[in-house]
Amino acid sequence: MMHAAQERGAELRIGTVTGLARQGGDVVGVDLDGERLEGDAVVIAMGPWSVLATRWLSLPPVFGMKGHSLVFETEETLPPEALFLEYDEGPGSILSPEVFPRADGTTYVCAISSDAPLPVDPASVVPDDGAIDRLRGLCDRVSPVLANSRVIASQACFRPLTQDGLPLIGAIPGARGAYIATGHSVWGILNAPATAEAIAELILDGAAKTVDLSPFSPARLAALDAPASSSLASP
Ligand SMILES: Cc1cc2nc3c(=O)[nH]c(=O)nc-3n(C[C@H](O)[C@H](O)[C@H](O)COP(=O)(O)OP(=O)(O)OC[C@H]3O[C@@H](n4cnc5c(N)ncnc54)[C@H](O)[C@@H]3O)c2cc1C
């Protein structure tokens, strides 16, 4: 999708956004590693790090829920069905591993959520101590193919969560030119294309046609910096 966008004139810039350019209440660009980039629209899509945008804008909080995963080199030995399992790890510990054999001959397995705190720098996310060994042990027990396959990635990531479990998608109140698209929790990959299409319609046409965005409005939740009385009014 990025390549298709670039063929149509989009430019991909990789860097850290450190602030927003403002003109009165309007948002008219971003500061990217010390360089000001002007723009008609700014979309906050920083996953769980969107919480850091509350330094710049009045926004509901976004939380991070950590998960762990392994990628195995299984070649074409597994059928293509995804598995959603329940796994009894021992007294009081039921895990919900997911297994995704991929068309490229690798298999992705994830499980073991934790409430470890979100690091401020996305590049410093690392697995919790012992979590990868637990996940490897689980894979060894559920599948002889996985037990005999090489692990090519051991990793952790944070899912972006909101207070009511629904994503935040839409225009940010009180800051013309600013939009948000995050908070998809465990389904951010699946829902990203629909979210992106709806946000593009909102920016270009003034309203989304393909998705009713009203349940996802950021205005439905109290902003992180809102006074206590307004948080009582949130659903
Ligand atoms: C173990 C696990 C399994 C999952 N399985 C599935 C699944 O099967 N299906 C599914 O649909 N979803 C799944 N998800 C959820 C999915 O990964 C997330 O919902 C999705 O990645 C969220 O996308 P996002 O773009 O909002 O945030 P992210 O993917 O977190 O991306 C945010 C990006 O913003 C960048 N960023 C942060 N701050 C700044 C800044 N100041 N300047 C510039 N960049 C910044 C970060 O570096 C990061 O690259 C899973 C998640 C986990 C952890």
The ligand as an SDF file (V2000), in Angstrom:
LIG
                    3D

 53 58  0  0  0  0  0  0  0  0999 V2000
    1.1090  -10.3100   20.0650 C   0  0  0  0  0  0  0  0  0  0  0  0
    0.1300   -9.5110   19.2270 C   0  0  0  0  0  0  0  0  0  0  0  0
   -0.6670  -10.1470   18.2810 C   0  0  0  0  0  0  0  0  0  0  0  0
   -1.5550   -9.4250   17.4880 C   0  0  0  0  0  0  0  0  0  0  0  0
   -2.3230  -10.0980   16.5740 N   0  0  0  0  0  0  0  0  0  0  0  0
   -3.1450   -9.3990   15.7630 C   0  0  0  0  0  0  0  0  0  0  0  0
   -3.9260  -10.0590   14.7490 C   0  0  0  0  0  0  0  0  0  0  0  0
   -3.8780  -11.2760   14.5850 O   0  0  0  0  0  0  0  0  0  0  0  0
   -4.7460   -9.3160   13.9700 N   0  0  0  0  0  0  0  0  0  0  0  0
   -4.8520   -7.9820   14.1130 C   0  0  0  0  0  0  0  0  0  0  0  0
   -5.6120   -7.3710   13.3730 O   0  0  0  0  0  0  0  0  0  0  0  0
   -4.1330   -7.3190   15.0590 N   0  0  0  0  0  0  0  0  0  0  0  0
   -3.2880   -7.9980   15.8860 C   0  0  0  0  0  0  0  0  0  0  0  0
   -2.5760   -7.3490   16.8570 N   0  0  0  0  0  0  0  0  0  0  0  0
   -2.8360   -5.9300   17.1050 C   0  0  0  0  0  0  0  0  0  0  0  0
   -2.1250   -5.0170   16.1360 C   0  0  0  0  0  0  0  0  0  0  0  0
   -0.7430   -5.3620   16.0620 O   0  0  0  0  0  0  0  0  0  0  0  0
   -2.2880   -3.5700   16.6120 C   0  0  0  0  0  0  0  0  0  0  0  0
   -3.6580   -3.2690   16.8200 O   0  0  0  0  0  0  0  0  0  0  0  0
   -1.7370   -2.6260   15.5610 C   0  0  0  0  0  0  0  0  0  0  0  0
   -0.3680   -2.8720   15.3380 O   0  0  0  0  0  0  0  0  0  0  0  0
   -1.9030   -1.1930   15.9900 C   0  0  0  0  0  0  0  0  0  0  0  0
   -1.4820   -0.3930   14.9050 O   0  0  0  0  0  0  0  0  0  0  0  0
   -1.1390    1.1200   15.1060 P   0  0  0  0  0  0  0  0  0  0  0  0
   -0.6020    1.6050   13.7850 O   0  0  0  0  0  0  0  0  0  0  0  0
   -2.2780    1.8300   15.7430 O   0  0  0  0  0  0  0  0  0  0  0  0
    0.0440    1.1390   16.1930 O   0  0  0  0  0  0  0  0  0  0  0  0
    1.5030    0.5450   16.0960 P   0  0  0  0  0  0  0  0  0  0  0  0
    1.5550   -0.6760   15.2490 O   0  0  0  0  0  0  0  0  0  0  0  0
    1.9880    0.4470   17.5280 O   0  0  0  0  0  0  0  0  0  0  0  0
    2.3110    1.6860   15.3390 O   0  0  0  0  0  0  0  0  0  0  0  0
    2.5570    2.9270   15.9480 C   0  0  0  0  0  0  0  0  0  0  0  0
    3.8280    3.4590   15.3340 C   0  0  0  0  0  0  0  0  0  0  0  0
    4.0040    4.8240   15.7460 O   0  0  0  0  0  0  0  0  0  0  0  0
    5.3730    5.0270   15.9450 C   0  0  0  0  0  0  0  0  0  0  0  0
    5.5390    6.2210   16.7930 N   0  0  0  0  0  0  0  0  0  0  0  0
    5.2600    6.3780   18.1160 C   0  0  0  0  0  0  0  0  0  0  0  0
    5.5440    7.6290   18.5100 N   0  0  0  0  0  0  0  0  0  0  0  0
    6.0120    8.2930   17.4090 C   0  0  0  0  0  0  0  0  0  0  0  0
    6.4820    9.6200   17.1770 C   0  0  0  0  0  0  0  0  0  0  0  0
    6.4990   10.5710   18.1430 N   0  0  0  0  0  0  0  0  0  0  0  0
    6.9050    9.9430   15.9320 N   0  0  0  0  0  0  0  0  0  0  0  0
    6.8800    9.0350   14.9110 C   0  0  0  0  0  0  0  0  0  0  0  0
    6.4400    7.7450   15.0790 N   0  0  0  0  0  0  0  0  0  0  0  0
    6.0120    7.3930   16.3150 C   0  0  0  0  0  0  0  0  0  0  0  0
    5.8720    3.7430   16.6100 C   0  0  0  0  0  0  0  0  0  0  0  0
    7.2520    3.6040   16.4730 O   0  0  0  0  0  0  0  0  0  0  0  0
    5.0990    2.7060   15.7960 C   0  0  0  0  0  0  0  0  0  0  0  0
    5.8210    2.3260   14.6430 O   0  0  0  0  0  0  0  0  0  0  0  0
   -1.6710   -8.0310   17.6630 C   0  0  0  0  0  0  0  0  0  0  0  0
   -0.8620   -7.3860   18.5970 C   0  0  0  0  0  0  0  0  0  0  0  0
    0.0290   -8.1070   19.3830 C   0  0  0  0  0  0  0  0  0  0  0  0
    0.8960   -7.3730   20.3940 C   0  0  0  0  0  0  0  0  0  0  0  0
  1  2  1  0
  2  3  1  0
  2 52  2  0
  3  4  2  0
  4  5  1  0
  4 50  1  0
  5  6  2  0
  6  7  1  0
  6 13  1  0
  7  8  2  0
  7  9  1  0
  9 10  1  0
 10 11  2  0
 10 12  1  0
 12 13  2  0
 13 14  1  0
 14 15  1  0
 14 50  1  0
 15 16  1  0
 16 17  1  0
 16 18  1  0
 18 19  1  0
 18 20  1  0
 20 21  1  0
 20 22  1  0
 22 23  1  0
 23 24  1  0
 24 25  2  0
 24 26  1  0
 24 27  1  0
 27 28  1  0
 28 29  2  0
 28 30  1  0
 28 31  1  0
 31 32  1  0
 32 33  1  0
 33 34  1  0
 33 48  1  0
 34 35  1  0
 35 36  1  0
 35 46  1  0
 36 37  1  0
 36 45  1  0
 37 38  2  0
 38 39  1  0
 39 40  1  0
 39 45  2  0
 40 41  1  0
 40 42  2  0
 42 43  1  0
 43 44  2  0
 44 45  1  0
 46 47  1  0
 46 48  1  0
 48 49  1  0
 50 51  2  0
 51 52  1  0
 52 53  1  0
M  END
$$$$
